Amino acid sequence: MNVIYSSDHYWVLAYPAQQGFELFDKESLSTLFLQGPLAWHFRNAMEGIPEAERDEETIDAFLDDYCAGSARPIVFH
């Protein structure tokens, strides 16, 4: 596992062996795991953000949109 992005609101973790990504929303304590074609699409979408626009605000907004309705709450037992 590698942390590839960290902000006040999100972590993005890469799992190279599984060819996947985990998007972790720190505020809502929810997570979304992407693998296969979804992970490929996510990586291409992230790489498609122009370099000049790759600031925390833009990336967090992108992750907000990406996780909306799909991320699952983390449940502590």
N, CA, C and O of each residue as an XYZ file, in Angstrom:
308
protein
N       0.838     -1.166      0.000
C       0.000      0.000      0.000
C       0.893      1.241      0.000
O       1.877      1.315      0.736
N       0.532      2.206     -0.834
C       1.260      3.468     -0.921
C       0.271      4.623     -0.827
O      -0.763      4.616     -1.494
N       0.588      5.611     -0.002
C      -0.225      6.820      0.048
C       0.209      7.684     -1.127
O       1.359      8.117     -1.195
N      -0.720      7.935     -2.059
C      -0.355      8.741     -3.228
C      -0.949     10.140     -3.165
O      -0.581     11.009     -3.956
N      -1.872     10.364     -2.219
C      -2.426     11.703     -2.032
C      -2.932     11.803     -0.606
O      -3.542     10.872     -0.082
N      -2.671     12.946      0.018
C      -3.154     13.201      1.368
C      -3.464     14.685      1.495
O      -2.652     15.541      1.143
N      -4.657     14.968      2.006
C      -5.047     16.347      2.285
C      -5.780     16.338      3.620
O      -5.837     15.308      4.293
N      -6.337     17.474      4.002
C      -7.113     17.530      5.237
C      -8.385     16.696      5.130
O      -8.947     16.293      6.148
N      -8.846     16.433      3.899
C     -10.125     15.766      3.695
C     -10.022     14.348      3.146
O     -10.923     13.539      3.368
N      -8.949     14.032      2.438
C      -8.851     12.730      1.755
C      -7.467     12.108      1.871
O      -6.451     12.784      2.031
N      -7.486     10.775      1.782
C      -6.301      9.992      1.480
C      -6.637      9.196      0.229
O      -7.765      8.727      0.074
N      -5.675      9.043     -0.655
C      -5.806      8.109     -1.773
C      -4.656      7.122     -1.617
O      -3.483      7.496     -1.613
N      -5.026      5.853     -1.489
C      -4.055      4.795     -1.282
C      -4.002      3.923     -2.526
O      -5.035      3.587     -3.105
N      -2.795      3.560     -2.931
C      -2.609      2.671     -4.086
C      -2.214      1.294     -3.567
O      -1.401      1.167     -2.652
N      -2.802      0.273     -4.165
C      -2.488     -1.113     -3.872
C      -1.976     -1.751     -5.163
O      -2.751     -2.357     -5.903
N      -0.679     -1.618     -5.437
C      -0.132     -2.110     -6.707
C      -0.370     -3.602     -6.953
O      -0.653     -3.998     -8.084
N      -0.262     -4.419     -5.933
C      -0.435     -5.865     -6.121
C      -1.861     -6.208     -6.554
O      -2.073     -7.166     -7.297
N      -2.828     -5.430     -6.091
C      -4.226     -5.668     -6.457
C      -4.665     -4.783     -7.623
O      -5.802     -4.870     -8.087
N      -3.763     -3.943     -8.084
C      -4.064     -2.978     -9.144
C      -5.306     -2.180     -8.787
O      -6.243     -2.059     -9.575
N      -5.284     -1.631     -7.558
C      -6.445     -0.901     -7.076
C      -6.082      0.363     -6.322
O      -4.921      0.618     -6.003
N      -7.110      1.141     -6.048
C      -6.997      2.373     -5.281
C      -8.086      2.392     -4.229
O      -9.189      1.896     -4.455
N      -7.770      2.970     -3.071
C      -8.773      3.201     -2.050
C      -8.861      4.699     -1.816
O      -7.852      5.357     -1.561
N     -10.074      5.234     -1.904
C     -10.322      6.640     -1.636
C     -10.938      6.713     -0.251
O     -11.993      6.128     -0.007
N     -10.293      7.423      0.652
C     -10.733      7.490      2.038
C     -11.115      8.922      2.361
O     -10.265      9.812      2.346
N     -12.393      9.149      2.654
C     -12.899     10.468      3.020
C     -12.769     10.619      4.535
O     -13.472      9.950      5.293
N     -11.886     11.481      4.962
C     -11.609     11.652      6.385
C     -12.773     12.299      7.127
O     -12.988     12.001      8.302
N     -13.523     13.168      6.475
C     -14.616     13.876      7.141
C     -15.823     12.969      7.384
O     -16.379     12.950      8.483
N     -16.224     12.224      6.363
C     -17.413     11.384      6.507
C     -17.075      9.964      6.945
O     -17.967      9.137      7.134
N     -15.784      9.686      7.107
C     -15.314      8.345      7.460
C     -15.932      7.290      6.544
O     -16.564      6.331      6.986
N     -15.720      7.515      5.251
C     -16.204      6.563      4.258
C     -15.065      6.214      3.312
O     -14.070      6.934      3.218
N     -15.227      5.106      2.622
C     -14.163      4.614      1.758
C     -14.747      4.030      0.480
O     -15.882      3.554      0.456
N     -13.964      4.076     -0.562
C     -14.343      3.502     -1.849
C     -13.113      2.792     -2.402
O     -12.063      3.408     -2.584
N     -13.247      1.486     -2.671
C     -12.138      0.723     -3.244
C     -12.415      0.511     -4.720
O     -13.493      0.054     -5.101
N     -11.440      0.844     -5.546
C     -11.557      0.709     -6.996
C     -10.530     -0.298     -7.477
O      -9.362     -0.247     -7.093
N     -10.981     -1.218     -8.327
C     -10.094     -2.240     -8.866
C     -10.508     -2.526    -10.299
O     -11.664     -2.319    -10.670
N      -9.577     -2.996    -11.095
C      -9.871     -3.339    -12.483
C     -10.165     -2.109    -13.321
O      -9.464     -1.103    -13.207
N     -11.205     -2.173    -14.173
C     -11.514     -1.052    -15.065
C     -11.834      0.250    -14.319
O     -11.531      1.339    -14.807
N     -12.447      0.133    -13.136
C     -12.746      1.344    -12.367
C     -11.462      2.027    -11.888
O     -11.368      3.255    -11.890
N     -10.485      1.232    -11.481
C      -9.198      1.791    -11.055
C      -8.479      2.428    -12.237
O      -7.871      3.490    -12.105
N      -8.552      1.779    -13.384
C      -7.932      2.323    -14.600
C      -8.582      3.662    -14.956
O      -7.881      4.625    -15.268
N      -9.897      3.728    -14.913
C     -10.613      4.969    -15.220
C     -10.244      6.068    -14.226
O     -10.019      7.212    -14.620
N     -10.183      5.727    -12.943
C      -9.823      6.701    -11.912
C      -8.425      7.261    -12.163
O      -8.223      8.475    -12.134
N      -7.463      6.374    -12.408
C      -6.090      6.828    -12.648
C      -6.016      7.755    -13.852
O      -5.339      8.782    -13.799
N      -6.701      7.408    -14.934
C      -6.701      8.265    -16.122
C      -7.373      9.601    -15.850
O      -6.923     10.633    -16.348
N      -8.438      9.593    -15.071
C      -9.119     10.847    -14.740
C      -8.220     11.740    -13.879
O      -8.174     12.953    -14.084
N      -7.507     11.145    -12.920
C      -6.585     11.923    -12.083
C      -5.451     12.502    -12.936
O      -5.078     13.665    -12.783
N      -4.914     11.682    -13.827
C      -3.826     12.146    -14.686
C      -4.322     13.188    -15.677
O      -3.525     13.968    -16.200
N      -5.626     13.216    -15.943
C      -6.196     14.184    -16.872
C      -6.385     15.577    -16.286
O      -6.690     16.523    -17.013
N      -6.207     15.705    -14.980
C      -6.288     17.033    -14.363
C      -5.026     17.793    -14.766
O      -3.916     17.335    -14.496
N      -5.186     18.953    -15.412
C      -4.007     19.704    -15.857
C      -3.072     20.036    -14.693
O      -3.521     20.349    -13.591
N      -1.798     19.964    -14.950
C      -0.773     20.203    -13.924
C      -0.991     21.536    -13.204
O      -0.815     21.620    -11.989
N      -1.368     22.560    -13.940
C      -1.569     23.892    -13.352
C      -2.754     23.930    -12.389
O      -2.856     24.840    -11.566
N      -3.650     22.946    -12.488
C      -4.838     22.915    -11.639
C      -4.747     21.879    -10.524
O      -5.723     21.663     -9.807
N      -3.615     21.248    -10.368
C      -3.468     20.175     -9.373
C      -3.144     20.739     -7.995
O      -2.059     20.529     -7.452
N      -4.111     21.453     -7.452
C      -3.970     21.930     -6.083
C      -4.948     21.149     -5.202
O      -5.793     20.410     -5.707
N      -4.830     21.312     -3.912
C      -5.641     20.538     -2.976
C      -7.139     20.779     -3.191
O      -7.930     19.838     -3.130
N      -7.523     22.010     -3.437
C      -8.940     22.332     -3.619
C      -9.532     21.608     -4.835
O     -10.626     21.049     -4.752
N      -8.817     21.617     -5.949
C      -9.294     20.975     -7.170
C      -9.355     19.459     -7.019
O     -10.339     18.831     -7.408
N      -8.307     18.878     -6.455
C      -8.276     17.425     -6.309
C      -9.332     16.958     -5.309
O      -9.994     15.947     -5.539
N      -9.497     17.688     -4.197
C     -10.529     17.313     -3.233
C     -11.925     17.412     -3.852
O     -12.776     16.565     -3.579
N     -12.173     18.419     -4.671
C     -13.467     18.551     -5.352
C     -13.686     17.382     -6.307
O     -14.791     16.848     -6.401
N     -12.628     16.985     -7.017
C     -12.704     15.826     -7.904
C     -13.046     14.572     -7.101
O     -13.903     13.788     -7.510
N     -12.381     14.380     -5.963
C     -12.630     13.205     -5.135
C     -14.029     13.241     -4.529
O     -14.668     12.197     -4.395
N     -14.517     14.435     -4.160
C     -15.902     14.573     -3.681
C     -16.871     14.037     -4.731
O     -17.759     13.241     -4.425
N     -16.689     14.483     -5.966
C     -17.568     14.039     -7.055
C     -17.433     12.542     -7.300
O     -18.424     11.852     -7.542
N     -16.206     12.047     -7.235
C     -15.958     10.636     -7.529
C     -16.594      9.727     -6.472
O     -17.098      8.653     -6.799
N     -16.571     10.153     -5.220
C     -17.080      9.328     -4.123
C     -18.584      9.491     -3.898
O     -19.204      8.651     -3.246
N     -19.165     10.549     -4.424
C     -20.579     10.839     -4.153
C     -21.462      9.643     -4.491
O     -21.504      9.184     -5.633
N     -22.160      9.154     -3.485
C     -23.095      8.059     -3.686
C     -22.480      6.679     -3.771
O     -23.212      5.690     -3.776
N     -21.167      6.576     -3.837
C     -20.517      5.269     -3.992
C     -19.725      4.836     -2.769
O     -19.610      3.642     -2.492
N     -19.179      5.796     -2.037
C     -18.354      5.457     -0.881
C     -19.219      4.852      0.220
O     -20.367      5.250      0.423
N     -18.652      3.898      0.913
C     -19.344      3.211      2.002
C     -18.802      3.701      3.341
O     -17.600      3.927      3.485
N     -19.696      3.864      4.323
C     -19.222      4.277      5.639
C     -18.338      3.211      6.270
O     -18.538      2.014      6.065
N     -17.374      3.659      7.027
C     -16.525      2.746      7.770
C     -17.229      2.465      9.093
O     -17.599      3.388      9.818
N     -17.409      1.189      9.399
C     -18.124      0.795     10.605
C     -17.124      0.168     11.569
O     -16.403     -0.766     11.220
N     -17.096      0.693     12.777
C     -16.226      0.156     13.821
C     -17.032     -0.813     14.659
O     -18.153     -0.509     15.066
N     -16.467     -1.976     14.916
C     -17.174     -2.993     15.711
C     -16.587     -3.052     17.099
O     -17.038     -3.843     17.928
